[in-house]
Amino acid sequence: MIEKMPTRLGGWLILVGIYVVLAPIRISAQIYMVYSKIYLSGLWSTLSGQYSDEYHPAWKPILIGELTINLFMVFAWAYLVFLYFLRKASFRKWFIAMLIVTPALLLIDVLAISSIIFNKPKIDHETIVHLFRTSVAAAILIPYMLVSRRARETFIE
């Protein structure tokens, strides 16, 4: 029996690769921008200090949870970069899982923050854009990973 050689990374898989490579970079930049503001501006003390007007006991676990989940996402997407370039068979499953988990975690975050903020808009423009972008990417890339012959033949190592 002749063993089939994996197809090279090409075609639409190049766009998948760009998406996968940019994801941990984008998330890392967002972590830096958001959390540097929170910790360097004194917002952390305002939200987590019991004598502050903005205090709520849930702020501290929500912010720590957000940071932890975002760091996990950076490592998970970095692992996907590794799987992508080595053309591992598990890449497709991991990629699909991350495309589902990303908008789901964003919605959970919005719900958590909504539970403690009553007088301000729950979802800002940036969150809507991010949710839309991740949902559209999932709607396009999940079927591609499931149906594409090139994807099936490329990720077989």
N, C-alpha and C positions, 0 to 999 in steps of 0.2 A: 504494500500500500504506500502510495506517495504522500508524504506529509505536505500539507498546503502551507505555503509561506504566507505570513501576514501581509496584508495590503499596507502600502506606505501611508503615512499621515498626509492626506491631501484632500482636495475638494472642500466640501463644507466642514470637514473635520479641522481644517485650519482655523475657521471661525470659532469652533468649539475650543480649540487650543488657546486662542487669544482670550476667550471668555474665562477659561480655567486659570490661565496665567495671571490675568488682571484681577481676578476675584480676591486673592489674599492681599494683594497690594492695595486695592480699593478699601477693603475692610480695615486693614492696618491704618491707612490714612484717616478713615472715619473715626477709628478708636482714638487716635492721637488728637484729632480736632475736637471731638466731643469731650473726652475725659480730661484733656489738658485744661479746657475751659472750666470744667466742673471743679477740679482740684486746685488749680492755680488762682481762680477768681474768688475763691471762698464760698462758692455755691454749695459745695459739699457740707461745709459747716452750717450754712443756712438751712439746708434741707434736713440734715441729720441731727442738728442741735435742738434739744428739747425746749429751749426757751425762745426759739425763733417762731415768727408768725407763719412761716412756710413749712414748719416741722410736721411730719407725719411719720409714725413708726415704720411704715412700709417703705419709705424712701431708701433707707440704707440697704435692706436686702434686695430691693429692685435694682438699684445702681450697681451693687456688687454682682448680682446675678447677670445683669446686662453685660458687664465687663467680662465676666467669666465665659458666658456664652459666645460673645464676640471673639474672644481669644481662641476658644474651641473652634469657631468657624474659620479663623485664619489657619489653624493647623490642619483642619479637615480639608480646606481648599488646597493647601500646600501639598497634602498627601495626594490629592487628585492630580496635581501637576506631575508628581512622581509617577502615578499610575498611567497618566496620559502618555508621557514620553517613553515609558517602558512598554507601552501598548498592552497593558495587563488586562486580562479578561474581566476582572472585577471593576474596571473603570466605569463601564456603562451603568452598573447597578449603583455604585457610589455616586456617580454624577447625577443620576435620576433622583436618588435619595436627597442629595444636597439641593437640587432644584425644587423639591417639595418642601424640605425642611426650612429653607431660607424664608420664603414668604410666611410660612406657618409660624415661625419664631417671631417674625415682625408683628404679626397679628396678636400673638400672645403678649408681646411687650406692650402694644397699644392698649390691650384690655387691662393689663396690670396697672399701667399709668392712669388709665381712665378711672380705675377704682379709687384713686386717691386725689385726683384733680377734678373738682366739680365746677369751677367758675371760669375755666379756660377751654379753648378748643382742644379736643382730644387728639385730632389728627392734623398735623401741619402739612403744608405743601410738600416739603421734602419727603415726608413719610409716604404721602400718596404717590409721589413720583417713584420712590424706591419700590413700593408695593406693586405698582403698575409694571415697572421694568422687570422685576423678578417674576411676576406672574406671566408676562408675555414671553419671557425667555423660557420659562417652564412649558408653556403651551406650545412653543415651537420646537424646543430641543428634546423634550421627552418623547414625542412621537418619532422624531428623527432617530434617536438612539434605539428605539424599539423596532423601527421598520427598515432603516437603512442597511443595505447589504454591505456597503463599505464599512460602516461601524462594526457590524458583526464580524467581518473578515479582518479588520484591523486589530481589534482588541481581543487577541486569542492566546497571548503568551501565558 
